[in-house]
Amino acid sequence: NAKDGNILSHKCVNCGYLSLATVYFCEKCGKQGFDDVVLDGKGKVETYTIMTVPPTGFEKYAPYAWAIISLDNSDLRVSGFLPNIQKPGDLPIGAIVKVVDFDDRGLVLKKL
């Protein structure tokens, strides 16, 4: 779903609580039973850190920002990275970003 710009979540059929993790019992009400729900991968930056010394696999993206975003239309937050973010002015808190891909490094985000 992330390759299409979306996030797969799981919604409790009893209380409607959304979760990103696959679970057997609802964290909120304790009941079993979930439906898959695809959410739009657009949201706003809550916080981030700029990585200037990249670990293996991130060399071509450095410097990059590892960000936590709150998704629009839900209470969920996800984390991912934005390539080539050099300074805080390149990614202000509250900036709108979108999931554009997923690979072995995680979610790839893009500033809109």
NORVEN-V298197 format. One line per field, one symbol per residue. phi: phi as a letter, one per 40 degrees, with the letter a starting at -180 (. if undefined). burial: I if it has 9 or more other C-alpha atoms within 8 Angstrom, else O. A space follows every 10 residues. Layout:
phi: ???
burial: ???
This chain:
phi: .cccgbbcbb bcccbgccbc ccbcbcccbg cbhbbcbcbc ccabccaabc cbbccdgbdc cccbbcbbbc ccgaccbbba bbcfccadcc acdgdcbbcb aaacchcbbb cc
burial: OIIOIIIIII IIIOOOIIIO OOOOOIOOOO OIIOOOOIOI IIIIIIOIOI IOOIOOOIOO OIIIIIIIII IIOOOIOOII IIIIIOOOOO IOOOIIIIII IIOOOOIIII IO
